[in-house]
Amino acid sequence: MALDPQAANVIDLIVKSGRPPYHQLSPKEARQMFRDTRPASTPPAPQIGGVRDLMAETSSGSIPLRVYRPAGVGDSQRLPALVFFHGGGWVIGDLETHDVLCRQLTAEAGVSVVSVDYRVAPEHKFPAAVDDAWAATRWVVAHAAELGIDAARLAVGGDSAGGNLAAVVALLARDAGSPRIGLEVLIYPVTDLVSESRSYADLADGYMLTRDSMRWFKAQYLAADADAADWRVSPLRAPSLAELPPALVITAGYDPLRDEGEAYARRLREAGVSVDAVCFGGMIHGFVPMGRLIETAFRAVTLIAGSLRYALR
């Protein structure tokens, strides 16, 4: 499939702006640029019932969370929930950069979304993000009643590095025997930092996320190259993917991460896991929150919302 014209326009806008690639910036500069440029591509936020920020006090420390609830539900009504981990290569991104997407999912799926502001690299190397993601998920379950959440109807999800964390949390939950997760939503996830797939080479430059930037994110995240083989970094390399929750795996045709996302979906299916794997062929990495500039983003949000409604019904 050809590159979508609206996705091509986004790439042209970035080129014309003179915006430097992430790997040419310091982590602090990269975070600021991501925050500053995000509003230009995100659509208007839909109306929802309520939002509150709180701190999860866990064994990993204090983890900021943002809890969203849809309109038209009482405070005492227990809702299914999505625990969401933002993308950004484990280095950039935060509660604000993914706020509109979380509101969209809350409104369309009719669920409570809990967005997790996990620690980022290089200040906090692996496994800090994993520890926070896992601790936050367990905290949400333990405090489900006060959050107005039905702990028996829980999903985990995220985009890019957040998709990686969601996949890892699903594996940790399986191995621990709880919590029970009804769906994992993996949006163009990172699944293998050991080897570079064919799409890394074919789409190395010119399509939003670059191979050099991915290598930079990896260098920021890992304390040692050997860490890449740990399945908590590269879930594609987990010994077994059996008995995991059903999965929705979204990939983009013009994304260096496309092949490893598709490989993870295949391994899940081969392990007997129910998988919906959807490749948006003309899209680029990071397109799902870009509804202001890319109309297909709304199709992806609707797909995710429908999957959540069905899995957590």
Rosetta silent file (secondary structure, phi, psi, omega in degrees, C-alpha in Angstrom):
SEQUENCE: MALDPQAANVIDLIVKSGRPPYHQLSPKEARQMFRDTRPASTPPAPQIGGVRDLMAETSSGSIPLRVYRPAGVGDSQRLPALVFFHGGGWVIGDLETHDVLCRQLTAEAGVSVVSVDYRVAPEHKFPAAVDDAWAATRWVVAHAAELGIDAARLAVGGDSAGGNLAAVVALLARDAGSPRIGLEVLIYPVTDLVSESRSYADLADGYMLTRDSMRWFKAQYLAADADAADWRVSPLRAPSLAELPPALVITAGYDPLRDEGEAYARRLREAGVSVDAVCFGGMIHGFVPMGRLIETAFRAVTLIAGSLRYALR
SCORE:     score description
SCORE:     0.000 S_00000001
   1 L     0.000  141.881  178.911    0.000    0.000    0.000 S_00000001
   2 L   -71.837  156.540  174.938    1.212    3.521   -0.790 S_00000001
   3 L   -60.640  130.023 -179.939    1.998    5.997    1.936 S_00000001
   4 L   -59.949  135.787 -178.199   -1.218    7.736    2.955 S_00000001
   5 H   -57.711  -36.561  179.500   -1.285   11.336    1.611 S_00000001
   6 H   -70.915  -35.683  174.569   -2.110   12.756    5.030 S_00000001
   7 H   -65.892  -40.286  177.065    0.755   10.827    6.611 S_00000001
   8 H   -62.061  -36.731  178.860    3.037   12.108    3.852 S_00000001
   9 H   -65.972  -38.156  176.495    1.876   15.635    4.637 S_00000001
  10 H   -60.914  -44.329  178.876    2.808   15.198    8.304 S_00000001
  11 H   -61.994  -42.793  178.799    6.303   14.124    7.259 S_00000001
  12 H   -61.870  -41.524  179.095    6.571   17.130    4.933 S_00000001
  13 H   -61.660  -40.575  179.456    5.506   19.490    7.717 S_00000001
  14 H   -65.556  -43.747  179.397    8.194   18.086   10.017 S_00000001
  15 H   -61.207  -46.668 -178.164   10.867   18.422    7.327 S_00000001
  16 H   -66.411  -27.853 -179.577    9.843   22.005    6.546 S_00000001
  17 H   -72.877  -17.949 -176.749    9.815   22.934   10.242 S_00000001
  18 L    74.309   15.315 -179.312   13.476   22.013   10.533 S_00000001
  19 L   -62.571  126.623 -179.259   12.720   19.968   13.634 S_00000001
  20 L   -73.582  153.278  174.874   15.814   17.915   14.555 S_00000001
  21 L   -69.014  157.123 -175.310   15.538   14.150   15.036 S_00000001
  22 H   -59.566  -35.555 -174.334   15.447   12.918   18.616 S_00000001
  23 H   -70.990   -8.291  175.914   18.859   11.286   18.433 S_00000001
  24 H   -97.126    5.672 -177.009   20.457   14.704   17.864 S_00000001
  25 L  -116.874  163.130  168.555   19.001   16.103   21.099 S_00000001
  26 L   -77.425  159.121  176.286   19.565   15.610   24.788 S_00000001
  27 H   -53.936  -41.565  179.555   16.807   13.709   26.617 S_00000001
  28 H   -62.258  -44.323  178.519   15.660   16.971   28.221 S_00000001
  29 H   -65.191  -40.540 -179.524   15.488   18.713   24.832 S_00000001
  30 H   -63.289  -41.041  178.886   13.707   15.747   23.257 S_00000001
  31 H   -63.120  -43.984 -178.685   11.052   15.753   25.981 S_00000001
  32 H   -65.746  -41.385  179.140   10.410   19.435   25.582 S_00000001
  33 H   -63.346  -40.474  179.310   10.169   19.204   21.798 S_00000001
  34 H   -62.701  -44.946  178.592    7.697   16.315   22.074 S_00000001
  35 H   -63.172  -43.074 -174.760    5.519   18.280   24.511 S_00000001
  36 H   -69.285  -34.277 -174.416    5.690   21.460   22.446 S_00000001
  37 H   -91.761  -15.950 -174.992    4.846   19.836   19.094 S_00000001
  38 H   -58.936  -45.408 -175.985    2.180   17.392   20.259 S_00000001
  39 H   -59.359  -25.538 -178.433   -0.804   19.798   20.270 S_00000001
  40 H   -65.654  -22.142 -176.722   -0.384   20.536   16.547 S_00000001
  41 L  -111.393  -13.309 -177.430   -1.398   16.984   15.649 S_00000001
  42 L   -86.545  143.717 -179.630   -3.886   16.017   18.355 S_00000001
  43 L   -76.928  170.511  174.130   -7.619   16.540   17.793 S_00000001
  44 L   -58.032  142.834 -179.009   -9.897   18.478   20.148 S_00000001
  45 L   -73.865  132.607  177.155  -10.484   16.572   23.359 S_00000001
  46 L   -72.704  159.470  176.638  -13.920   14.979   23.641 S_00000001
  47 L   -73.633  133.351  174.796  -16.143   15.668   26.617 S_00000001
  48 L  -132.553 -179.680 -174.105  -15.896   13.067   29.367 S_00000001
  49 L   -77.917  -40.064 -176.564  -17.222   12.767   32.890 S_00000001
  50 E  -174.529  156.362  178.545  -14.179   13.534   34.988 S_00000001
  51 E  -139.005  136.754  173.594  -10.405   13.482   35.352 S_00000001
  52 E  -144.124  142.888  176.257   -8.298   13.347   38.471 S_00000001
  53 E   -98.387  139.516  177.797   -4.597   13.110   39.177 S_00000001
  54 E  -150.320  172.919  179.764   -3.343   11.028   42.057 S_00000001
  55 E  -115.178  129.638  172.951   -0.258    9.255   43.356 S_00000001
  56 E   -91.623  116.541  178.004    0.048    5.498   43.649 S_00000001
  57 E   -89.288  110.301 -172.639    2.221    4.708   46.665 S_00000001
  58 E  -130.144  175.635  176.276    3.971    1.466   45.749 S_00000001
  59 L   -65.845  -19.008  176.390    7.090   -0.535   46.494 S_00000001
  60 L   -86.041   -4.399 -176.560    8.590    1.186   43.442 S_00000001
  61 E   112.225 -165.661 -179.795    7.900    4.583   44.997 S_00000001
  62 E   -86.890  123.530 -176.718    5.267    7.206   44.235 S_00000001
  63 E  -116.473  118.413  177.606    3.885    6.844   40.718 S_00000001
  64 E   -68.056  137.036  176.972    1.717    9.638   39.243 S_00000001
  65 E  -128.761  154.184  170.597   -1.538    8.437   37.684 S_00000001
  66 E  -127.381  123.766 -174.742   -4.339   10.174   35.818 S_00000001
  67 E  -109.251  126.450 -178.803   -7.775    8.569   36.052 S_00000001
  68 E  -113.111  141.290  174.821  -10.443    9.272   33.433 S_00000001
  69 E  -130.910  142.090 -179.946  -14.155    8.437   33.650 S_00000001
  70 L   -71.574  164.636  177.487  -16.767    8.707   30.901 S_00000001
  71 L   -72.130  154.575  171.682  -19.762   10.993   31.063 S_00000001
  72 L    80.785   15.255  177.001  -23.105    9.806   32.384 S_00000001
  73 L  -123.384  144.356  179.705  -21.892    7.391   35.064 S_00000001
  74 L   -74.479  158.878 -179.046  -22.143    7.809   38.794 S_00000001
  75 L   -63.320  -28.168 -176.716  -19.102    8.033   41.029 S_00000001
  76 L   -88.150   -8.378 -178.173  -20.038    4.768   42.720 S_00000001
  77 L   -75.266  126.557 -179.511  -20.486    2.805   39.487 S_00000001
  78 L   -84.871  122.866 -175.515  -17.685    0.315   38.965 S_00000001
  79 E  -109.989  152.634  167.093  -16.401    0.454   35.406 S_00000001
  80 E   -61.730  157.613 -173.569  -14.089   -1.730   33.353 S_00000001
  81 E  -138.743  148.627  170.976  -10.664   -0.142   33.095 S_00000001
  82 E  -113.756  120.343  171.038   -7.698    0.231   30.792 S_00000001
  83 E   -88.744  118.356 -169.026   -4.310    0.768   32.436 S_00000001
  84 E  -114.144  135.329  177.924   -2.445    2.792   29.818 S_00000001
  85 E  -116.904  121.709 -176.296    1.300    3.298   29.325 S_00000001
  86 L   -71.619  155.086  174.643    2.397    6.172   27.094 S_00000001
  87 L   -86.725  179.630 -179.979    4.943    5.820   24.317 S_00000001
  88 L   132.747   27.174  174.713    8.135    7.746   23.770 S_00000001
  89 L    63.873   24.157 -176.810   11.008    5.275   23.708 S_00000001
  90 L    63.020   12.325 -175.364   11.042    5.031   27.532 S_00000001
  91 L  -122.755  -44.933 -176.837   12.612    8.525   27.414 S_00000001
  92 L  -115.426  174.732 -178.892    9.978   11.083   26.358 S_00000001
  93 L    91.596  153.181 -179.148    6.214   11.355   26.805 S_00000001
  94 L  -165.771 -167.603 -179.727    4.105   11.836   29.920 S_00000001
  95 L   -62.196  -34.698 -176.799    0.528   12.214   31.122 S_00000001
  96 L   -74.090  -39.784 -175.459    0.047   15.394   29.088 S_00000001
  97 L   -65.826  -23.320 -178.896    1.332   14.122   25.741 S_00000001
  98 L  -115.422   16.586 -176.698   -1.226   11.298   25.745 S_00000001
  99 H   -63.151  -46.275 -177.277   -4.055   13.092   27.519 S_00000001
 100 H   -65.299  -42.275  178.113   -6.293   13.523   24.470 S_00000001
 101 H   -59.652  -42.499  178.388   -5.889    9.897   23.385 S_00000001
 102 H   -63.522  -37.712  176.365   -6.862    8.719   26.862 S_00000001
 103 H   -65.628  -40.912  177.874   -9.922   10.971   26.754 S_00000001
 104 H   -59.776  -46.218 -178.465  -10.874    9.566   23.343 S_00000001
 105 H   -66.986  -37.972  176.310  -10.647    5.991   24.592 S_00000001
 106 H   -60.712  -47.386 -176.627  -12.607    6.840   27.727 S_00000001
 107 H   -67.932  -44.409 -174.145  -15.384    8.470   25.718 S_00000001
 108 H   -79.191  -36.070 -176.986  -15.636    5.867   22.944 S_00000001
 109 H   -89.215  -18.360 -177.329  -15.147    2.703   24.970 S_00000001
 110 L    69.241   30.728 -179.725  -17.121    3.813   28.033 S_00000001
 111 L  -118.580  165.216  169.783  -14.333    2.630   30.331 S_00000001
 112 E   -85.036  132.529  175.672  -12.161    4.226   32.962 S_00000001
 113 E  -109.558  132.126  176.857   -8.633    4.819   31.689 S_00000001
 114 E  -115.329  108.166 -178.286   -5.758    4.993   34.150 S_00000001
 115 E   -91.433  134.046 -171.924   -2.691    6.604   32.574 S_00000001
 116 E  -109.482  124.313  178.336    0.637    5.787   34.243 S_00000001
 117 L   -96.763   73.464 -176.912    3.504    8.285   34.447 S_00000001
 118 L   -70.519  161.328  178.624    6.291    5.738   34.880 S_00000001
 119 L   -67.162  144.777 -176.388    9.935    6.715   35.394 S_00000001
 120 L  -118.898  160.888 -179.264   11.886    7.398   32.211 S_00000001
 121 L   -89.894  163.350    2.676   15.460    6.973   31.032 S_00000001
 122 L   -85.336   -3.892  178.727   18.306    7.760   31.090 S_00000001
 123 L   -61.747  -33.622 -179.363   17.795    9.023   34.635 S_00000001
 124 L  -128.879   99.298 -177.181   16.019    5.750   35.396 S_00000001
 125 L   -75.556  165.990  169.955   17.350    2.837   33.371 S_00000001
 126 L   -50.605  135.493   12.215   15.661   -0.541   32.805 S_00000001
 127 L  -102.561   28.175 -175.109   13.953   -2.059   34.745 S_00000001
 128 H   -57.050  -46.058 -179.156   12.553    1.117   36.354 S_00000001
 129 H   -63.283  -41.004  177.854    9.785    1.575   33.756 S_00000001
 130 H   -63.720  -45.966 -179.819    8.807   -2.093   33.997 S_00000001
 131 H   -58.828  -42.532  179.910    8.794   -1.980   37.791 S_00000001
 132 H   -67.377  -42.912 -179.075    6.550    1.098   37.741 S_00000001
 133 H   -61.238  -43.121 -179.298    4.185   -0.325   35.135 S_00000001
 134 H   -70.782  -43.836  179.717    3.753   -3.545   37.086 S_00000001
 135 H   -64.218  -40.369 -179.924    3.465   -1.811   40.462 S_00000001
 136 H   -65.453  -40.511  179.261    0.915    0.678   39.117 S_00000001
 137 H   -61.870  -45.022  179.298   -1.218   -2.091   37.618 S_00000001
 138 H   -67.163  -35.422  178.346   -1.308   -3.972   40.906 S_00000001
 139 H   -64.401  -41.897  178.609   -2.043   -0.751   42.794 S_00000001
 140 H   -59.331  -43.285  179.116   -5.027   -0.033   40.544 S_00000001
 141 H   -65.077  -43.967 -178.557   -6.413   -3.498   41.260 S_00000001
 142 H   -65.558  -27.749 -177.673   -5.824   -3.149   45.000 S_00000001
 143 L  -111.125   24.939 -174.743   -7.580    0.246   45.036 S_00000001
 144 H   -58.023  -41.703 -176.168  -10.275   -0.614   42.505 S_00000001
 145 H   -60.960  -46.890 -178.376  -13.185    0.144   44.846 S_00000001
 146 H   -72.779  -20.035  177.316  -12.076    3.705   45.612 S_00000001
 147 H   -88.048   -7.241 -176.674  -11.299    4.292   41.930 S_00000001
 148 L    71.832   34.857 -176.006  -14.740    3.095   40.837 S_00000001
 149 E  -116.469  142.519  173.151  -13.174    0.269   38.844 S_00000001
 150 E   -91.299  104.318 -175.482  -14.246   -3.342   38.412 S_00000001
 151 E   -64.423  -16.394  178.608  -10.957   -5.209   38.922 S_00000001
 152 E   -82.218   -7.426  178.954  -12.399   -8.270   37.186 S_00000001
 153 E  -126.510   82.211 -171.523  -12.659   -6.295   33.932 S_00000001
 154 E  -126.030  137.681  172.870   -9.170   -4.978   33.343 S_00000001
 155 E  -125.474  157.721  171.083   -7.118   -4.311   30.210 S_00000001
 156 E  -124.199  149.860 -179.100   -3.570   -3.059   29.726 S_00000001
 157 E  -167.967  168.961  177.057   -2.344   -1.125   26.725 S_00000001
 158 E   175.416  171.372 -179.211   -0.008    1.446   25.301 S_00000001
 159 E  -114.409  138.874  175.886    1.697    2.743   22.205 S_00000001
 160 L    59.582 -116.083  176.661    5.282    2.063   21.099 S_00000001
 161 H   -61.866  -31.355  175.333    7.381    1.785   24.282 S_00000001
 162 H   -67.071  -34.433  173.957    4.075    1.809   26.154 S_00000001
 163 H   -65.321  -37.518  173.937    2.951   -1.162   24.075 S_00000001
 164 H   -58.703  -48.299 -179.272    6.154   -2.883   25.111 S_00000001
 165 H   -64.083  -37.974  178.143    5.342   -2.246   28.782 S_00000001
 166 H   -63.352  -42.555  178.428    1.770   -3.486   28.322 S_00000001
 167 H   -62.545  -41.143 -179.722    3.036   -6.736   26.780 S_00000001
 168 H   -67.618  -41.973  177.824    5.484   -7.195   29.649 S_00000001
 169 H   -61.155  -39.898  177.694    2.826   -6.485   32.293 S_00000001
 170 H   -61.334  -39.786  177.302    0.580   -9.112   30.678 S_00000001
 171 H   -67.126  -43.109  178.607    3.414  -11.641   30.947 S_00000001
 172 H   -62.817  -41.112  179.328    4.123  -10.693   34.569 S_00000001
 173 H   -65.220  -41.041  176.798    0.439  -11.002   35.459 S_00000001
 174 H   -59.515  -47.770 -176.340    0.256  -14.435   33.822 S_00000001
 175 H   -67.961  -31.731  179.733    3.307  -15.649   35.730 S_00000001
 176 H   -81.991  -16.842 -177.973    2.048  -14.209   39.027 S_00000001
 177 L    86.880   -3.985  176.805   -1.431  -15.655   38.574 S_00000001
 178 L  -169.739  161.286   -4.386   -3.060  -12.233   38.940 S_00000001
 179 L   -72.580  162.302  175.293   -4.452   -9.794   38.164 S_00000001
 180 L   -78.182  124.313 -179.196   -6.629  -11.287   35.474 S_00000001
 181 L  -109.042  128.671 -175.351   -6.272   -9.191   32.332 S_00000001
 182 L   -88.177  -18.158 -178.558   -9.038   -9.337   29.750 S_00000001
 183 E  -164.254  140.946  168.658   -7.197   -7.673   26.854 S_00000001
 184 E  -114.832  127.475 -178.167   -3.780   -6.317   25.951 S_00000001
 185 E  -107.637  108.946 -174.672   -3.788   -3.437   23.473 S_00000001
 186 E  -113.329  104.975 -175.596   -0.419   -3.180   21.751 S_00000001
 187 E   -99.191  113.349 -171.927   -0.169   -0.154   19.467 S_00000001
 188 L    31.121   65.070 -172.581    2.905   -0.423   17.206 S_00000001
 189 L   -77.983  152.016  164.818    4.792   -2.005   20.114 S_00000001
 190 L   -80.934  124.382  179.787    8.516   -2.457   20.586 S_00000001
 191 L  -125.220   -9.088 -177.416    8.944   -6.210   21.054 S_00000001
 192 L  -152.753  110.188  176.153   12.604   -6.928   20.269 S_00000001
 193 L  -100.580    6.268  178.755   15.648   -4.764   21.026 S_00000001
 194 L   -80.757  -52.433 -175.987   18.124   -7.558   20.284 S_00000001
 195 L  -120.409  158.587  178.435   17.925   -7.647   16.495 S_00000001
 196 L  -104.206  124.457 -175.636   16.738   -5.217   13.842 S_00000001
 197 L   -75.157  175.366  178.596   14.038   -6.529   11.539 S_00000001
 198 H   -59.552  -37.206 -178.895   13.745   -6.065    7.792 S_00000001
 199 H   -68.007  -24.433  172.707   11.439   -3.075    8.300 S_00000001
 200 H   -58.916  -43.803 -178.309   14.214   -1.372   10.293 S_00000001
 201 H   -76.087  -44.348 -175.725   16.336   -1.413    7.143 S_00000001
 202 H   -67.883  -30.083 -174.243   13.572   -0.751    4.617 S_00000001
 203 L  -122.311   36.180 -173.185   12.115    2.179    6.599 S_00000001
 204 L   -63.384  -33.683 -175.873   15.258    3.438    8.309 S_00000001
 205 L  -140.497  151.344  170.501   14.737    7.090    7.385 S_00000001
 206 L    91.706    3.719 -176.559   12.026    9.426    6.194 S_00000001
 207 L  -131.321   51.150  176.221    8.959    7.944    7.890 S_00000001
 208 L    78.392  -83.628  176.208    8.660    9.751   11.247 S_00000001
 209 L   -80.729  133.096 -179.218   10.452    7.253   13.508 S_00000001
 210 L  -112.736  161.236  176.991   13.979    6.513   12.274 S_00000001
 211 H   -61.821  -41.329 -179.978   16.390    3.681   12.896 S_00000001
 212 H   -63.664  -38.086  177.961   18.922    6.088   14.410 S_00000001
 213 H   -67.598  -38.832  176.809   16.349    7.435   16.843 S_00000001
 214 H   -63.031  -40.174  177.020   15.384    3.908   17.887 S_00000001
 215 H   -63.453  -35.976  177.799   19.034    3.125   18.510 S_00000001
 216 H   -66.756  -45.451  177.457   19.258    6.307   20.601 S_00000001
 217 H   -58.256  -44.384  179.838   16.185    5.343   22.649 S_00000001
 218 H   -59.176  -44.751 -178.923   17.687    1.890   23.234 S_00000001
 219 H   -64.520  -34.917  177.745   20.976    3.409   24.412 S_00000001
 220 H   -70.030  -37.651 -171.391   19.127    5.693   26.841 S_00000001
 221 H   -78.103  -40.739 -172.010   16.952    2.887   28.224 S_00000001
 222 L   -96.231  138.733  175.254   19.450    0.082   28.756 S_00000001
 223 L   -79.362  -25.770  179.609   22.356    0.125   31.166 S_00000001
 224 L  -148.121  147.033 -179.876   24.088   -2.627   29.190 S_00000001
 225 H   -57.165  -32.909 -178.412   23.615   -4.128   25.729 S_00000001
 226 H   -62.645  -23.662  179.290   23.067   -7.538   27.322 S_00000001
 227 H   -62.209  -23.632 -177.825   19.836   -6.250   28.876 S_00000001
 228 H   -59.098  -29.309 -178.007   18.220   -6.327   25.433 S_00000001
 229 H   -78.827  -12.257  177.010   17.913  -10.128   25.670 S_00000001
 230 L   -66.669  130.626 -176.151   15.858   -9.901   28.863 S_00000001
 231 L   -65.514  -17.192  175.558   12.249  -10.703   27.928 S_00000001
 232 L   -75.093  -13.057  170.622   11.133   -7.736   30.033 S_00000001
 233 L   -98.710  -42.742 -176.018   12.878   -5.604   27.401 S_00000001
 234 L  -122.499   80.670 -175.715   12.169   -7.852   24.402 S_00000001
 235 H   -60.648  -20.576  174.962    8.924   -9.747   25.065 S_00000001
 236 H   -59.092  -23.443 -177.261    9.217  -11.423   21.659 S_00000001
 237 H   -98.114   10.003  174.232   12.005  -13.437   23.297 S_00000001
 238 L   -61.788  141.298 -177.579    9.943  -14.648   26.253 S_00000001
 239 L   -56.135  -36.856  179.997   10.236  -18.461   26.529 S_00000001
 240 L  -144.351  141.185  173.851    6.479  -18.886   26.180 S_00000001
 241 L  -111.135   14.313 -179.379    3.565  -16.670   25.199 S_00000001
 242 L   -68.951  151.900  173.446    0.965  -19.287   26.111 S_00000001
 243 L    63.413   26.439  172.995   -2.000  -18.440   28.351 S_00000001
 244 L   -87.056  161.938  179.117   -1.749  -14.715   27.780 S_00000001
 245 L   -67.927  161.185  173.307   -4.892  -12.564   27.482 S_00000001
 246 L   -53.632  151.514 -174.294   -6.446  -11.858   24.095 S_00000001
 247 E  -132.157  143.392  164.650   -4.547   -9.192   22.211 S_00000001
 248 E  -110.571  118.795 -179.475   -5.183   -6.390   19.774 S_00000001
 249 E  -116.125  116.209  179.422   -1.944   -5.645   17.925 S_00000001
 250 E  -106.947  130.316  175.290   -1.901   -2.549   15.723 S_00000001
 251 E  -126.786  168.175  179.431    0.967   -1.897   13.344 S_00000001
 252 E  -124.609  137.888 -173.412    1.684    0.712   10.673 S_00000001
 253 E   -63.078  -30.338 -177.870    2.904   -0.096    7.183 S_00000001
 254 E  -111.477   50.898 -176.989    5.580    2.618    7.121 S_00000001
 255 L  -127.394  127.135  175.339    6.976    2.007   10.607 S_00000001
 256 L   -55.375  -25.032 -179.695   10.407    0.509   11.369 S_00000001
 257 L   -85.427    0.501 -175.027    8.683   -1.383   14.214 S_00000001
 258 H   -54.773  -50.661 -171.950    6.144   -3.004   11.873 S_00000001
 259 H   -66.382  -38.340 -178.582    7.831   -6.385   11.519 S_00000001
 260 H   -73.021  -30.130  173.412    8.481   -6.976   15.212 S_00000001
 261 H   -65.875  -43.941  178.427    4.881   -6.088   16.039 S_00000001
 262 H   -66.292  -36.687  178.048    3.641   -8.534   13.442 S_00000001
 263 H   -63.864  -38.078  178.911    6.112  -11.158   14.695 S_00000001
 264 H   -66.659  -40.739  177.689    4.736  -10.793   18.216 S_00000001
 265 H   -61.173  -41.081  178.913    1.180  -11.235   16.949 S_00000001
 266 H   -64.087  -44.163 -179.842    2.246  -14.418   15.126 S_00000001
 267 H   -64.312  -38.640  175.406    3.937  -15.837   18.213 S_00000001
 268 H   -60.021  -47.365 -178.498    0.860  -15.102   20.299 S_00000001
 269 H   -62.824  -42.233  179.120   -1.340  -16.862   17.768 S_00000001
 270 H   -64.405  -26.605  178.616    1.011  -19.842   17.573 S_00000001
 271 L   -85.124    1.949  177.679    0.844  -20.090   21.374 S_00000001
 272 L    90.856   12.307  179.413   -2.948  -20.376   21.206 S_00000001
 273 L   -87.449  140.354  175.907   -3.742  -16.787   22.180 S_00000001
 274 L   -73.469  123.509 -174.482   -6.666  -15.016   20.511 S_00000001
 275 E  -133.429  132.345  164.359   -5.199  -12.154   18.467 S_00000001
 276 E  -106.410  112.450  179.828   -6.588   -9.420   16.263 S_00000001
 277 E  -110.843  118.843 -175.111   -3.627   -8.112   14.273 S_00000001
 278 E  -125.579  120.199  175.208   -4.383   -5.029   12.183 S_00000001
 279 E  -103.793  119.943  173.403   -1.842   -3.279    9.984 S_00000001
 280 E   -85.894   95.697 -163.926   -2.805    0.218    8.836 S_00000001
 281 E   -58.997  -35.354 -176.802   -0.853   -0.103    5.634 S_00000001
 282 E   -93.374    7.879 -171.236   -0.428    3.540    4.651 S_00000001
 283 E   -97.421  164.837  178.901    0.360    4.816    8.130 S_00000001
 284 E  -112.044  165.079  176.496    3.496    5.908    9.978 S_00000001
 285 L   -59.373  138.179  176.448    4.667    5.298   13.525 S_00000001
 286 L    84.396   11.602 -172.287    2.811    7.400   16.057 S_00000001
 287 L   -74.995  -24.163 -169.202   -0.273    8.055   13.923 S_00000001
 288 L   -60.033  -40.159  177.961   -2.980    7.016   16.405 S_00000001
 289 L   -82.846    4.416 -170.583   -3.053   10.270   18.462 S_00000001
 290 L   -95.558   38.707 -174.753   -2.750   12.460   15.325 S_00000001
 291 L   -61.145  -22.328  178.307   -6.417   12.898   14.536 S_00000001
 292 L   -66.235  -30.021 -175.094   -6.055   16.614   13.805 S_00000001
 293 L  -113.763  -23.538 -175.319   -3.879   15.799   10.767 S_00000001
 294 L  -128.163  110.090 -176.238   -4.599   12.144    9.938 S_00000001
 295 L   -64.353  -31.732 -179.333   -8.224   11.028    9.659 S_00000001
 296 H   -60.343  -22.705  177.412   -7.280    7.326    9.847 S_00000001
 297 H   -56.244  -37.952  179.906   -6.307    7.945   13.463 S_00000001
 298 H   -66.397  -35.021  175.978  -10.014    8.075   14.333 S_00000001
 299 H   -62.521  -40.978 -179.638  -10.536    4.656   12.726 S_00000001
 300 H   -66.638  -42.746  178.496   -7.785    3.246   14.916 S_00000001
 301 H   -61.547  -42.471  178.675   -9.240    4.788   18.081 S_00000001
 302 H   -63.832  -38.623  176.442  -12.663    3.379   17.219 S_00000001
 303 H   -61.653  -46.750 -179.756  -11.108   -0.065   16.647 S_00000001
 304 H   -62.663  -45.516 -178.847   -9.388    0.042   20.031 S_00000001
 305 H   -61.277  -43.451  178.992  -12.535    1.254   21.783 S_00000001
 306 H   -63.478  -39.212  177.936  -14.647   -1.469   20.201 S_00000001
 307 H   -64.329  -39.966  177.285  -12.131   -4.122   21.232 S_00000001
 308 H   -64.251  -46.074  179.822  -12.187   -2.837   24.801 S_00000001
 309 H   -58.493  -42.807 -177.361  -15.984   -2.822   24.929 S_00000001
 310 H   -70.122  -47.484 -174.633  -16.157   -6.403   23.654 S_00000001
 311 H   -68.457  -31.520 -175.354  -13.363   -7.845   25.777 S_00000001
 312 L  -105.307   18.056 -176.287  -14.487   -6.155   29.006 S_00000001
 313 L   -63.865    0.000    0.000  -18.244   -6.558   28.497 S_00000001
